[in-house]
Amino acid sequence: MADTQKNNSALNEKKGVQQPQTLNTKVAERHKSLKKKNPSVSQLVSKILNQNQTALSQAITIIESTAKKHQKQAKEIIEQCLPHANKSIRIGITGVPGVGKSTFIESFGSLLIANGKKVAVLTVDPSSSISGGSILGDKTRMEELVKAPNAFIRPSASGDTLGGVARKTRETIILCEAAGFNVILIETVGVGQSETAVHSMTDFFLLLKLAGAGDELQGIKRGIMEMADSIIINKADGDNLKAAKMAKNEFNRALHLYPAKESGWAPKTLLSSALKNEGISEIWEVVSNYFETVKSNGYFQYKRKEQNKFWLMQTVESRLKSEFYANPSVKIELQKQLKAIDENKTTPFAAAEKLLSIPK
């Protein structure tokens, strides 16, 4: 009787339902392997040179890390990969949000892979200035390209870098080239001054535009038009085709107003419909013609040297900024000056002068 009451009690612990063995064994093995000791720099580099994409992703994560323990490793990885880099063509792709950059890159990248190329896509997602978070949704937008074995897609948060270009994009390019990718596509956020930053690290600059969105007039502004090596009027299909053709004529007229490029290349305006995969092969033909031109006249080599000089200056500026804010004396004085500004006891210029006069 006592046993019956015990079994019927609400406090009685009953045997749980056995869970089905639904866990994929391969996933379990991979999860187990991830718990193992992280590979050394030499092991990572060796795998990168053998075109191992997992190792490439791990190395990029180390390079993007702001942790001090990773900075030495990042330096060693870059140094060991550098002799195997500079064997690709680097194409910058920009345009306002909604112009269809992701769809275009998927269509363009798929064409390149079909032509025997290995394509790395480095995309920069905008980070929130409030939370610091980013969506990093490019892999979900490029559903077909991400499945291709000869494609590598790496979304990175733009962080606080001016222009929205990921802080370590330049170093990531080197790693991708060492891993055997011979076409690097760099997509920008398409806002602010990201175009200028991407132009400084690419060989060919592709500007995507929309017809009927006011871009015809916006495009006539100097700066972005001067940087573009080709302008693509995207979404040129259906009811939008007529407007796209008119926009193409407007841009062609605008391009004639600018002085000849130092490269000796005359920028081309083309139509495309990435969604319908139309005009994509013609764009690659134009890009190929560009590289034939700049490699034959020596401009390609000249621009690469200029890129390296620019990267040097950017690296120095970044390092100085990092070391400045890491200085314990600066940290203390910065808080004092911020408080003084709040209390209207000083000006931002006087506060900056005070901070910059602190002995290094």
C-alpha positions as CSV (number, residue, x, y, z in Angstrom):
1,M,0.0,0.0,0.0
2,A,2.8,2.3,0.9
3,D,4.6,1.5,-2.3
4,T,1.4,2.3,-4.3
5,Q,1.0,5.6,-2.6
6,K,4.6,6.4,-3.3
7,N,4.3,5.6,-7.0
8,N,1.1,7.7,-7.3
9,S,2.7,10.7,-5.6
10,A,3.0,13.9,-7.6
11,L,6.6,14.1,-6.3
12,N,7.5,10.7,-7.7
13,E,10.3,10.9,-10.3
14,K,9.2,9.1,-13.5
15,K,11.6,7.7,-16.1
16,G,12.2,10.2,-18.8
17,V,11.4,9.7,-22.5
18,Q,14.5,8.4,-24.3
19,Q,15.7,10.9,-27.0
20,P,16.1,9.6,-30.5
21,Q,19.6,9.4,-31.9
22,T,19.1,12.2,-34.5
23,L,22.5,13.8,-34.1
24,N,24.6,13.6,-37.3
25,T,27.8,11.7,-36.5
26,K,29.8,13.9,-38.9
27,V,28.6,17.0,-37.0
28,A,29.5,15.4,-33.7
29,E,33.0,14.5,-35.0
30,R,33.5,18.0,-36.3
31,H,32.3,19.5,-33.0
32,K,34.7,17.2,-31.2
33,S,37.6,18.3,-33.4
34,L,36.9,21.9,-32.8
35,K,37.5,21.3,-29.1
36,K,41.0,20.1,-29.9
37,K,44.0,22.4,-29.5
38,N,44.1,25.2,-32.0
39,P,46.6,24.6,-34.9
40,S,49.9,26.3,-34.9
41,V,50.7,29.1,-37.4
42,S,52.8,26.8,-39.6
43,Q,50.1,24.2,-39.6
44,L,47.5,26.9,-40.6
45,V,49.7,28.3,-43.4
46,S,50.5,24.8,-44.7
47,K,46.8,24.1,-45.0
48,I,46.0,27.5,-46.6
49,L,48.7,26.8,-49.3
50,N,46.9,23.4,-49.8
51,Q,43.7,25.4,-50.4
52,N,42.0,24.3,-47.2
53,Q,39.0,26.7,-46.8
54,T,38.5,25.8,-43.1
55,A,42.1,26.8,-42.3
56,L,41.7,30.0,-44.4
57,S,38.6,30.9,-42.3
58,Q,40.5,30.3,-39.1
59,A,43.4,32.4,-40.2
60,I,41.1,35.3,-41.2
61,T,39.4,35.1,-37.8
62,I,42.8,35.4,-36.1
63,I,43.7,38.4,-38.3
64,E,40.4,40.2,-37.6
65,S,40.8,39.6,-33.8
66,T,41.7,42.6,-31.7
67,A,43.0,40.3,-28.9
68,K,46.7,40.8,-28.2
69,K,47.4,37.1,-28.1
70,H,46.3,36.9,-31.8
71,Q,48.3,39.9,-33.0
72,K,51.7,38.1,-33.1
73,Q,50.1,35.1,-34.8
74,A,48.4,37.3,-37.4
75,K,51.7,39.0,-38.2
76,E,53.4,35.6,-38.7
77,I,50.5,34.3,-40.9
78,I,50.7,37.3,-43.2
79,E,54.5,37.1,-43.5
80,Q,54.4,33.4,-44.4
81,C,51.5,33.9,-46.9
82,L,52.9,37.0,-48.6
83,P,55.4,35.3,-50.9
84,H,52.4,33.3,-52.3
85,A,50.1,36.3,-52.8
86,N,49.7,38.9,-55.6
87,K,48.7,36.3,-58.2
88,S,45.0,37.4,-58.5
89,I,43.0,40.2,-60.0
90,R,41.1,42.3,-57.4
91,I,37.8,43.7,-58.4
92,G,35.9,46.3,-56.2
93,I,32.1,46.3,-56.5
94,T,30.0,49.1,-55.0
95,G,26.6,50.6,-55.3
96,V,23.9,52.0,-53.1
97,P,21.9,49.5,-51.0
98,G,19.1,47.9,-53.1
99,V,21.1,48.1,-56.4
100,G,21.4,44.3,-56.3
101,K,25.1,43.8,-55.4
102,S,24.7,40.4,-53.8
103,T,22.6,39.0,-56.8
104,F,25.1,40.5,-59.2
105,I,28.1,39.0,-57.4
106,E,26.4,35.6,-57.3
107,S,25.7,35.7,-61.0
108,F,29.1,37.1,-61.9
109,G,31.0,34.8,-59.6
110,S,29.2,31.7,-61.0
111,L,30.2,32.8,-64.5
112,L,33.9,33.1,-63.4
113,I,33.8,29.6,-61.8
114,A,32.3,28.2,-65.0
115,N,35.3,29.7,-66.8
116,G,37.7,27.8,-64.5
117,K,38.4,30.6,-62.0
118,K,38.6,30.3,-58.2
119,V,36.6,33.2,-56.7
120,A,36.9,34.7,-53.2
121,V,34.1,37.2,-52.2
122,L,34.9,39.5,-49.4
123,T,31.9,41.4,-48.3
124,V,31.6,44.1,-45.7
125,D,28.4,44.3,-43.7
126,P,27.5,47.5,-41.9
127,S,27.9,47.4,-38.2
128,S,25.6,49.2,-35.8
129,S,27.2,52.2,-34.3
130,I,25.1,51.6,-31.2
131,S,25.4,47.9,-30.5
132,G,28.4,47.1,-32.7
133,G,26.5,44.2,-34.2
134,S,26.1,43.3,-37.8
135,I,23.8,41.0,-39.8
136,L,26.5,39.3,-41.9
137,G,23.8,38.0,-44.2
138,D,25.7,37.8,-47.5
139,K,26.0,34.0,-47.4
140,T,22.3,33.6,-47.2
141,R,21.8,36.0,-50.1
142,M,24.3,34.1,-52.3
143,E,22.7,30.7,-51.9
144,E,24.1,29.1,-55.1
145,L,27.6,30.6,-55.1
146,V,28.2,29.5,-51.5
147,K,27.8,25.9,-52.5
148,A,30.4,26.0,-55.2
149,P,33.7,24.3,-54.2
150,N,35.8,26.9,-56.0
151,A,34.1,29.8,-54.2
152,F,34.8,31.3,-50.8
153,I,32.6,33.9,-49.3
154,R,33.7,35.8,-46.2
155,P,31.4,38.4,-44.7
156,S,33.1,40.8,-42.2
157,A,31.7,43.5,-40.0
158,S,32.8,47.0,-41.0
159,G,33.3,48.0,-37.4
160,D,34.3,51.6,-36.9
161,T,36.6,51.8,-40.0
162,L,36.0,55.0,-42.0
163,G,34.2,54.2,-45.2
164,G,32.8,50.8,-44.1
165,V,35.7,48.7,-45.3
166,A,36.6,46.0,-42.8
167,R,39.8,46.8,-40.9
168,K,41.7,43.8,-42.1
169,T,40.3,43.4,-45.6
170,R,43.8,44.1,-47.1
171,E,45.4,41.3,-45.1
172,T,42.5,38.9,-46.0
173,I,43.2,39.5,-49.7
174,I,46.7,38.2,-49.2
175,L,45.5,35.1,-47.4
176,C,42.9,34.4,-50.1
177,E,45.5,34.8,-52.8
178,A,47.9,32.4,-51.0
179,A,45.0,29.9,-50.9
180,G,44.9,29.9,-54.7
181,F,41.9,32.2,-55.4
182,N,42.8,34.1,-58.6
183,V,39.8,36.5,-58.6
184,I,39.0,38.5,-55.5
185,L,35.7,40.3,-55.4
186,I,35.4,43.0,-52.7
187,E,31.9,44.3,-52.1
188,T,31.4,47.5,-50.1
189,V,28.6,48.7,-48.0
190,G,27.8,51.3,-50.7
191,V,27.4,54.2,-48.3
192,G,29.7,57.0,-47.1
193,Q,33.3,56.9,-48.4
194,S,33.7,53.2,-48.8
195,E,34.3,53.6,-52.5
196,T,37.5,55.5,-51.9
197,A,38.9,52.8,-49.5
198,V,38.0,49.9,-51.8
199,H,39.5,51.8,-54.8
200,S,42.8,51.9,-53.0
201,M,43.0,48.1,-52.7
202,T,41.6,46.9,-56.0
203,D,42.7,46.7,-59.7
204,F,39.3,47.3,-61.3
205,F,36.5,49.3,-59.9
206,L,32.9,48.4,-60.8
207,L,30.1,50.8,-60.0
208,L,26.5,49.4,-60.0
209,K,23.7,51.9,-60.7
210,L,19.9,51.8,-61.0
211,A,17.8,53.5,-63.6
212,G,15.0,55.9,-62.6
213,A,16.4,56.4,-59.0
214,G,18.0,59.8,-59.6
215,D,21.3,58.1,-60.1
216,E,21.7,59.6,-63.6
217,L,22.3,63.0,-62.0
218,Q,24.1,61.7,-58.9
219,G,26.5,59.9,-61.1
220,I,27.6,63.0,-62.9
221,K,29.2,64.2,-59.6
222,R,33.0,64.0,-59.6
223,G,34.7,61.5,-57.4
224,I,32.8,58.2,-57.8
225,M,32.6,58.6,-61.6
226,E,36.3,59.3,-61.8
227,M,37.1,56.1,-59.9
228,A,34.9,53.8,-61.9
229,D,36.5,51.6,-64.6
230,S,33.0,50.5,-65.6
231,I,29.5,51.4,-64.8
232,I,26.8,48.8,-64.8
233,I,23.1,49.7,-65.0
234,N,21.6,46.7,-63.1
235,K,18.1,45.4,-63.1
236,A,17.8,46.2,-66.8
237,D,14.8,44.0,-67.5
238,G,11.1,44.1,-68.0
239,D,9.4,47.5,-67.7
240,N,12.7,48.9,-66.5
241,L,14.7,48.2,-69.7
242,K,13.8,51.4,-71.5
243,A,14.8,53.5,-68.5
244,A,18.0,51.5,-68.1
245,K,18.9,52.2,-71.8
246,M,18.3,56.0,-71.2
247,A,20.4,55.9,-68.1
248,K,23.2,54.2,-70.0
249,N,23.2,57.0,-72.6
250,E,23.3,59.6,-69.8
251,F,26.3,58.0,-68.1
252,N,28.1,57.6,-71.4
253,R,27.7,61.4,-72.0
254,A,28.9,62.2,-68.5
255,L,32.0,60.0,-68.9
256,H,33.1,62.0,-71.9
257,L,33.3,65.1,-69.8
258,Y,36.1,63.7,-67.7
259,P,39.8,63.7,-68.6
260,A,41.5,60.5,-69.8
261,K,42.4,58.1,-67.1
262,E,46.1,57.6,-66.1
263,S,45.6,53.9,-67.0
264,G,44.8,54.7,-70.6
265,W,41.5,52.9,-70.2
266,A,38.2,54.5,-71.3
267,P,35.4,53.4,-68.8
268,K,32.5,51.5,-70.3
269,T,28.8,51.6,-69.4
270,L,26.9,48.3,-69.7
271,L,23.4,47.0,-69.0
272,S,22.8,43.9,-66.9
273,S,20.0,41.9,-65.2
274,A,21.7,39.8,-62.6
275,L,18.4,38.2,-61.7
276,K,17.9,36.9,-65.3
277,N,21.7,36.4,-65.8
278,E,21.8,38.8,-68.7
279,G,24.7,40.9,-69.7
280,I,27.1,39.2,-67.2
281,S,29.4,37.6,-69.8
282,E,29.8,41.0,-71.6
283,I,30.9,42.5,-68.3
284,W,33.6,39.9,-67.8
285,E,34.7,40.5,-71.4
286,V,35.2,44.2,-70.6
287,V,37.1,43.4,-67.3
288,S,39.4,41.0,-69.3
289,N,40.0,43.7,-71.9
290,Y,40.9,46.2,-69.1
291,F,43.5,43.8,-67.7
292,E,45.0,43.2,-71.1
293,T,45.3,47.0,-71.5
294,V,46.9,47.8,-68.1
295,K,49.2,44.9,-68.1
296,S,50.6,45.7,-71.5
297,N,51.1,49.4,-70.8
298,G,52.6,48.8,-67.3
299,Y,49.9,50.6,-65.3
300,F,48.9,47.3,-63.5
301,Q,52.3,47.0,-61.9
302,Y,52.4,50.7,-61.1
303,K,49.1,50.7,-59.4
304,R,50.0,47.6,-57.3
305,K,53.1,49.5,-56.0
306,E,51.0,52.5,-55.2
307,Q,48.5,50.3,-53.3
308,N,51.4,48.9,-51.2
309,K,52.5,52.5,-50.3
310,F,49.0,53.4,-49.4
311,W,48.7,50.3,-47.3
312,L,51.9,51.2,-45.5
313,M,50.6,54.6,-44.6
314,Q,47.2,53.2,-43.4
315,T,48.9,50.5,-41.3
316,V,51.2,53.2,-39.6
317,E,48.1,55.4,-38.9
318,S,46.2,52.4,-37.5
319,R,49.1,51.3,-35.3
320,L,49.7,54.8,-34.0
321,K,46.1,55.3,-33.1
322,S,45.9,51.9,-31.4
323,E,49.1,52.5,-29.3
324,F,47.9,56.0,-28.4
325,Y,44.6,54.9,-26.9
326,A,46.3,51.9,-25.2
327,N,48.7,54.3,-23.3
328,P,47.6,54.2,-19.6
329,S,48.4,57.9,-19.1
330,V,46.2,58.7,-22.2
331,K,43.3,56.6,-20.8
332,I,43.4,58.6,-17.5
333,E,43.8,62.0,-19.1
334,L,41.1,61.2,-21.7
335,Q,38.5,60.7,-18.9
336,K,39.5,64.0,-17.3
337,Q,39.3,65.9,-20.6
338,L,35.9,64.3,-21.4
339,K,34.6,65.5,-18.0
340,A,36.0,68.9,-18.6
341,I,34.3,69.2,-21.9
342,D,31.0,68.2,-20.3
343,E,31.4,70.9,-17.7
344,N,32.4,73.5,-20.4
345,K,35.8,73.9,-18.8
346,T,37.7,73.3,-22.0
347,T,37.3,73.0,-25.7
348,P,37.7,69.8,-27.8
349,F,40.8,71.4,-29.5
350,A,42.4,72.3,-26.2
351,A,41.6,68.8,-24.8
352,A,43.1,67.1,-27.9
353,E,46.3,69.3,-27.6
354,K,46.6,68.2,-23.9
355,L,46.2,64.5,-24.8
356,L,48.7,64.7,-27.7
357,S,51.3,66.3,-25.5
358,I,51.4,63.3,-23.2
359,P,54.9,61.6,-23.5
360,K,54.8,58.3,-25.4
